Amino acid sequence: MLPFFRPILISVAIVGCSADVATDYDAQVNYYQFKTYQFASSPANTVITLDSSRVENAITAQLDNKGLTAEPNAADLTVKHYIQQQSDFRSYGTTLGFGYRHRNVGVAYTSPSQYREYRYGKLVVELIDNDNNKIVWRSISQRKLTETMTSKSRDEFIDEQVVEMFKNYPPQ
């Protein structure tokens, strides 16, 4: 019975170990030179969303934990974050199939496929070196922030993702 479960266990282990974030960075940069940070300013007349506040609070906690200090005027790094909107289409409908090899017998039934658009967001965080105005570090959440999440689950989701994003910061 064990040989039957082995592929299932391996699949679960691989899926369970998959990364929740994708991080890219400039390997030529000395990240220990950065001591202060500021958040990118929002365009004029832009409403700060609840999610934006959640993200900034989570990032502030992580950067403070890493030894960086918030400096709104003359910082080494500018932190830019946004939620990248994406959508998928999912189809659903009734299908039934049956086949038989001898004498070409076959039965099939299908109803019209219906499609539903599924919208979600992926959290993106970028660190910009203020000396040369270049992105030096970027992390993208691979998990989906959905519109149907409750406030509590959004808080937990954003906190978990930001912790995961900054787990290996500064890059070694």
N, C-alpha and C positions, 0 to 999 in steps of 0.2 A: 504494500500500500504506500510505502514511503516514496518509491519512484514516481507515483502519480502526483504526490504533493510537492515534490522538489521543484518543478517548473513554476508552480504557483507561488511557492515561498520565495524563489529567486525574483520573480516579477514584482512581488510586494516589496521586497527589499530594495530593488532598483527604483521603483516609484517612490518609496518612502525616503530615499536618499537624494532625490532630485532636488536641484537648487531652486529656491524660491525667488532668487534675485540673480540678475546678470550684471556684473560690474566690469567696467573698463576704466583704465587709467593710463596716464603717461608715465612710463617707467623711468624716464630721464629726470623726473622732478623729485626733489628732496622734500618730502611732505612734512618733515620735522621743522622746516623753516616757517611754516604757517602757525601763527599763534592766535590770530584773531579772525573773526568772521562777521559777516552781516548778511541779512536776507535781501535779495533783489527787490527793489521797490515795485509795487504794483502800478500799472498805468492809472492815470488820473481818472476819477469817477468810477473806479472798479470796486465792486462790493467784495469784501473778503468773506469767503464762504466758510462754513463750519469745518469742512474738510481741510481747507487751507490752514486754519487755526490749529487743527489737530496735528497736521503734518509739521508745522513750525514748532509746536511744543515738543513733539517727539524728536525732531532733529536737534533742537536746542539741548535737550537732555543728553542725547548721544554725543554731540560735540563737546559739551561741558564735561562729560565723562571722559572724553579723550584728551582733555587738558586745554582745549581752545576756549577763548573768551569772546563773548559778544561785544562788538565794537561798532556801533551804527555809523560812524563817520569815516574812519580811516582804517579799514580792515584789510587783512592780507587776502582773504577769500570772500567771494560773494556766493551765497547759497541760493540756487534757483531750483524751484520745485514746481511740478505741475502734474495733473492727472491727464494722461494721454487717453483720449476717448477712442474706443474701438467698438466694433460690432461684428457679430457672427450671425449667420442664418442657420436655423435648425429646421429640418423638415420632419414632418410626422404624417402618418396616414396608415391606412390598413393595407397590408399585403399578405398574400397567402400563396404558397407555391407547392407543387407536387410534381414529381417526375418519375417516370418508369422507363427502363431501358428497352424492354421487349416490345416490339411493334409500335414504337414511337407514341406512347401514350403520355399525355401530360395535362395538367390542370394548373391554371393560374388565375389569380384574382387580385386586382389592385383598385384602390379608389384614388381619386386625385390627391396628390401630395399637397400638403399645406405647409407653408413656411412661416416662421416667426422670427423676427429680428430680436436678437439678444444683445443688449448694450451693456458695456462694462468699461471700466477705466483701469489703467495701469499706472502706478505711481512712478514718477521719474524724479531723481534728485541729481543735480549737477553742482560741482564745485568749480568756481571760476577763479583763476589767479588774477588778482587785480593789477599786478605789474604789467602783464602783457595781454590781458583781456582774453585769455584762452581757457577753454574747459580742460581741467587737468584730471578730473575724476567724475565718473558718471555711473549711476546704478539704476536699474529698471526692475521693478517688481514683476515677477512672472505670474503672480496670482491675480485674480480678478476682483476688483472693487465694484460691486453691483449696486444698482439703484434700490434694490429691495432689502438691503441690509438695515438692521436697526441701528440706532445711535450707539448703543453699547457695542455691537459687533463691529461697527465702523471704527470706534476707538481702539478696540483690541486689534483689529486687522492692521490699522495704520501703525500702531505701536510695534507690533510683531514685525512688520515689514521693514520699518526704519531700523530696528535693532539688527535685523538680518543684513540690511544694507551696510551698516557701519561696523559689523562684526570684525571685518578684516581691514579696517581703516586705522592707521595709515597703511598703505600697501607695503609689503616687505620686498 
